């Protein structure tokens, strides 16, 4: 049986791990804060003492970390993933990173004799828990075939886009698009409020027309200010600022202009400066309407 390692047990990594355990996979986990490993340990996972130990114990290692810095550190630290890698190890990097970071990690992995795919996903932690994520894979086709059974175990659909880095670029584009849609909702409700229209009515009507999206319907309670005030956001405004900024850096490397993305990034930056960074991205329209500090 293939042993699957998971490095990073945030909302997404933890949910993927629990789903794989339910599907009968042998799972080994590691997280910087050990407490997050407890639910998976209780469900049958083995807890590794370090990323190195995780890689040594696993055939396929999924990484689900916060950002480029966290991913790079997890691979390169003295007791990191690279230190435990061998020719039998296959890494599946699901962290949202820049294409350059994905390529740099893949190159470092190759020096150990191991191989890597970059595989950012679309979907919520709830979708991960049900095995309903959308996978976007970059890397060698033959390597993908080896990893396919594990990736398909936690996804509803898988797309192979090309070499390592290609799927990382698409993930940045998608996340920037999500933030742009949230910005649109803010401007739509602001414009209508100037004529006395209740923002909640605007949301209800948009949800029934051609601009309806799963994002709108899934975030309706947050948009209307009816969400759980104690809930920890799955994706906050700071996260979308990071990804929109990375998208602009990528575009600049290719001497390309992205004026809509630039406007969205500026709004996200303003919201963060006003104290909205830790808030759910569904709160971005409220900031766009008011412009007030949190």
C-alpha positions as CSV (number, residue, x, y, z in Angstrom):
1,X,0.0,0.0,0.0
2,X,1.2,3.5,-0.9
3,X,2.0,5.6,2.2
4,X,0.9,9.2,1.8
5,X,2.7,11.9,3.8
6,X,1.1,15.3,4.4
7,X,3.2,18.3,5.5
8,X,1.0,21.1,6.7
9,X,-2.2,20.5,8.5
10,X,-4.1,23.7,8.1
11,X,-7.7,23.7,7.1
12,X,-6.9,22.2,3.7
13,X,-4.1,19.8,4.5
14,X,-6.0,18.5,7.6
15,X,-9.2,18.0,5.6
16,X,-7.3,16.1,2.8
17,X,-5.7,13.9,5.4
18,X,-8.9,13.0,7.1
19,X,-10.5,12.1,3.8
20,X,-7.6,9.9,2.7
21,X,-7.8,8.1,6.0
22,X,-11.5,7.5,5.5
23,X,-10.6,6.1,2.0
24,X,-8.3,3.6,3.6
25,X,-4.9,5.2,2.8
26,X,-2.0,4.8,5.1
27,X,-1.2,8.4,6.1
28,X,1.8,10.0,7.9
29,X,1.5,13.7,8.9
30,X,3.6,16.5,10.2
31,X,2.8,20.1,11.2
32,X,4.9,22.8,12.7
33,X,2.4,23.1,15.6
34,X,1.9,19.6,16.8
35,X,-1.6,20.2,18.2
36,X,-3.0,20.3,14.7
37,X,-1.9,16.7,14.1
38,X,-4.0,15.3,17.0
39,X,-7.3,14.9,15.0
40,X,-5.5,13.0,12.3
41,X,-3.6,10.9,14.9
42,X,-7.0,10.0,16.5
43,X,-8.3,9.0,13.0
44,X,-5.4,6.6,12.5
45,X,-2.5,8.7,11.0
46,X,1.1,8.3,12.2
47,X,2.7,11.6,13.3
48,X,6.2,12.3,12.1
49,X,8.7,14.1,14.3
50,X,10.0,16.3,11.4
51,X,9.6,16.9,7.7
52,X,12.7,14.7,7.1
53,X,11.0,11.8,9.0
54,X,7.8,12.4,7.1
55,X,9.6,12.1,3.7
56,X,11.5,9.0,4.8
57,X,8.3,7.3,5.8
58,X,6.3,8.2,2.7
59,X,6.0,7.2,-0.9
60,X,4.1,10.3,-1.9
61,X,4.3,13.5,0.1
62,X,1.6,16.2,-0.2
63,X,2.7,19.7,1.0
64,X,-0.1,22.1,2.0
65,X,1.6,25.2,3.5
66,X,0.9,28.8,3.9
67,X,3.0,30.5,1.2
68,X,6.2,30.4,-0.8
69,X,8.3,31.1,2.3
70,X,6.8,28.4,4.4
71,X,7.0,25.9,1.5
72,X,10.7,26.7,0.8
73,X,11.6,26.5,4.5
74,X,9.8,23.1,4.9
75,X,11.8,21.6,2.0
76,X,15.2,23.2,2.8
77,X,15.5,23.3,6.7
78,X,18.2,20.9,8.1
79,X,15.5,18.4,9.0
80,X,13.4,19.2,6.0
81,X,11.7,17.3,3.3
82,X,14.8,17.3,1.0
83,X,16.9,15.7,3.8
84,X,14.5,12.8,3.9
85,X,13.9,12.4,0.1
86,X,15.2,9.5,-2.0
87,X,14.7,8.2,-5.5
88,X,11.4,6.6,-4.4
89,X,9.9,9.8,-3.2
90,X,7.2,11.7,-5.2
91,X,6.3,15.2,-3.9
92,X,2.9,16.8,-4.7
93,X,3.1,20.5,-3.9
94,X,-0.4,21.8,-3.3
95,X,0.7,25.1,-1.7
96,X,-0.3,28.3,-3.7
97,X,3.2,29.6,-4.7
98,X,4.6,31.5,-7.6
99,X,5.7,29.5,-10.7
100,X,9.3,30.5,-9.9
101,X,9.1,29.0,-6.4
102,X,7.4,25.8,-7.8
103,X,10.3,25.4,-10.3
104,X,12.9,26.1,-7.7
105,X,11.5,23.4,-5.4
106,X,11.2,20.9,-8.3
107,X,14.9,21.5,-9.2
108,X,16.0,21.1,-5.6
109,X,13.9,17.9,-5.3
110,X,15.5,16.5,-8.6
111,X,18.9,16.8,-7.0
112,X,17.9,14.2,-4.4
113,X,16.7,11.8,-7.1
114,X,13.1,12.4,-6.2
115,X,10.4,14.0,-8.4
116,X,7.8,16.7,-7.9
117,X,4.5,17.9,-9.3
118,X,3.0,21.2,-8.5
119,X,-0.7,20.7,-7.8
120,X,-2.6,23.7,-6.4
121,X,-6.2,23.0,-5.8
122,X,-9.5,24.9,-6.1
123,X,-12.2,24.4,-3.5
124,X,-13.0,24.8,0.2
125,X,-11.9,22.7,3.2
126,X,-15.4,21.2,3.1
127,X,-14.8,20.1,-0.5
128,X,-11.5,18.6,0.5
129,X,-13.2,16.7,3.3
130,X,-15.5,15.2,0.8
131,X,-12.9,14.5,-1.9
132,X,-14.4,17.2,-4.2
133,X,-11.4,19.5,-4.9
134,X,-10.3,20.5,-8.4
135,X,-6.7,19.7,-9.1
136,X,-4.4,21.6,-11.5
137,X,-1.2,19.7,-12.1
138,X,2.1,20.8,-13.5
139,X,4.9,18.4,-14.2
140,X,5.9,15.3,-16.1
141,X,3.0,13.2,-17.4
142,X,4.7,9.9,-16.4
143,X,5.1,11.2,-12.8
144,X,1.5,12.3,-12.8
145,X,0.4,8.8,-13.6
146,X,2.2,7.5,-10.5
147,X,0.5,10.1,-8.3
148,X,-2.9,10.0,-10.0
149,X,-4.6,7.5,-7.7
150,X,-3.7,9.6,-4.7
151,X,-4.6,12.9,-6.2
152,X,-7.9,11.5,-7.6
153,X,-8.7,10.2,-4.1
154,X,-9.3,13.8,-2.8
155,X,-10.5,15.5,-6.0
156,X,-13.5,15.5,-8.3
157,X,-11.5,16.4,-11.4
158,X,-7.8,16.7,-12.4
159,X,-6.3,18.8,-15.2
160,X,-2.7,18.4,-16.4
161,X,-1.7,21.8,-17.7
162,X,2.0,21.3,-18.7
163,X,5.4,21.6,-16.9
164,X,6.0,22.5,-13.3
165,X,4.9,26.1,-12.8
166,X,2.0,26.2,-15.2
167,X,-0.6,25.2,-12.6
168,X,0.9,27.7,-10.1
169,X,0.3,30.5,-12.6
170,X,-3.3,29.4,-13.1
171,X,-3.9,29.3,-9.3
172,X,-2.7,32.9,-9.0
173,X,-5.0,33.9,-11.9
174,X,-8.0,32.2,-10.3
175,X,-7.4,33.7,-6.8
176,X,-7.0,37.1,-8.3
177,X,-10.2,36.6,-10.2
178,X,-12.0,35.6,-7.0
179,X,-10.8,38.8,-5.4
180,X,-11.9,40.8,-8.4
181,X,-15.4,39.4,-8.2
182,X,-15.5,40.4,-4.5
183,X,-14.4,43.9,-5.6
184,X,-17.2,43.9,-8.2
185,X,-19.8,43.0,-5.5
186,X,-18.5,45.9,-3.4
187,X,-18.8,48.4,-6.2
188,X,-22.2,47.1,-7.3
189,X,-23.6,47.4,-3.9
190,X,-22.0,50.8,-3.3
191,X,-23.4,52.2,-6.6
192,X,-26.9,50.9,-5.8
193,X,-26.7,52.1,-2.2
194,X,-26.3,55.7,-3.6
195,X,-29.8,55.3,-4.9
196,X,-31.2,53.8,-1.7
197,X,-31.0,50.1,-2.7
198,X,-30.3,47.7,0.2
199,X,-27.0,45.8,-0.5
200,X,-28.6,42.6,0.6
201,X,-31.3,43.0,-2.1
202,X,-28.5,43.5,-4.6
203,X,-26.9,40.2,-3.5
204,X,-30.1,38.3,-3.7
205,X,-30.8,39.6,-7.2
206,X,-27.3,39.0,-8.6
207,X,-27.6,35.5,-7.2
208,X,-30.5,34.8,-9.5
209,X,-29.0,36.3,-12.7
210,X,-26.1,35.8,-15.1
211,X,-23.5,37.1,-12.6
212,X,-24.4,34.4,-10.0
213,X,-21.4,32.3,-8.9
214,X,-20.8,29.6,-6.3
215,X,-18.7,32.2,-4.6
216,X,-21.6,34.5,-4.1
217,X,-24.0,31.8,-2.9
218,X,-21.4,30.2,-0.6
219,X,-20.4,33.6,0.9
220,X,-24.0,35.0,1.2
221,X,-24.1,34.9,5.0
222,X,-20.7,36.7,5.3
223,X,-21.7,39.3,2.6
224,X,-24.9,40.1,4.5
225,X,-23.1,40.4,7.8
226,X,-24.8,37.3,9.1
227,X,-21.8,35.0,9.4
228,X,-20.4,33.6,12.6
229,X,-18.2,36.4,14.1
230,X,-16.0,33.8,15.9
231,X,-15.4,31.7,12.7
232,X,-11.8,31.6,11.5
233,X,-11.8,32.6,7.8
234,X,-10.8,29.8,5.4
235,X,-9.4,32.5,3.1
236,X,-8.8,36.0,4.3
237,X,-8.1,39.3,2.6
238,X,-4.4,39.0,3.4
239,X,-4.2,35.8,1.5
240,X,-5.8,37.3,-1.6
241,X,-3.5,40.3,-1.4
242,X,-0.5,37.9,-1.4
243,X,-1.8,36.1,-4.5
244,X,-2.9,39.2,-6.4
245,X,0.5,40.7,-5.7
246,X,2.3,37.6,-6.9
247,X,0.2,37.6,-10.1
248,X,1.3,41.2,-10.8
249,X,4.9,40.3,-10.2
250,X,4.6,37.4,-12.6
251,X,3.0,39.6,-15.2
252,X,5.8,42.2,-14.8
253,X,8.4,39.5,-15.4
254,X,6.8,39.0,-18.8
255,X,6.4,42.7,-19.4
256,X,2.6,42.3,-19.4
257,X,0.0,44.7,-17.9
258,X,-2.9,43.5,-15.9
259,X,-4.9,46.7,-15.2
260,X,-7.9,45.0,-13.6
261,X,-5.7,42.8,-11.4
262,X,-3.8,45.9,-10.4
263,X,-7.0,47.7,-9.4
264,X,-8.0,44.7,-7.3
265,X,-4.6,44.4,-5.7
266,X,-4.8,48.1,-4.8
267,X,-8.2,47.6,-3.1
268,X,-6.9,44.6,-1.2
269,X,-3.8,46.6,-0.1
270,X,-6.0,49.4,1.1
271,X,-8.3,47.0,3.0
272,X,-5.3,45.5,4.7
273,X,-3.9,48.9,5.7
274,X,-7.4,49.7,7.2
275,X,-7.3,46.6,9.4
276,X,-9.4,44.2,7.2
277,X,-6.6,41.8,6.4
278,X,-7.6,39.0,8.8
279,X,-11.2,39.2,7.7
280,X,-12.9,36.8,5.3
281,X,-12.6,37.8,1.7
282,X,-16.4,37.9,1.7
283,X,-16.0,41.1,3.8
284,X,-14.2,42.9,1.0
285,X,-17.4,44.3,-0.5
286,X,-18.2,45.9,2.9
287,X,-14.8,47.6,2.9
288,X,-15.3,48.7,-0.7
289,X,-18.6,50.3,0.2
290,X,-17.4,52.1,3.3
291,X,-13.6,52.5,3.0
292,X,-13.6,52.7,6.8
293,X,-11.1,51.1,9.2
294,X,-12.0,47.8,10.7
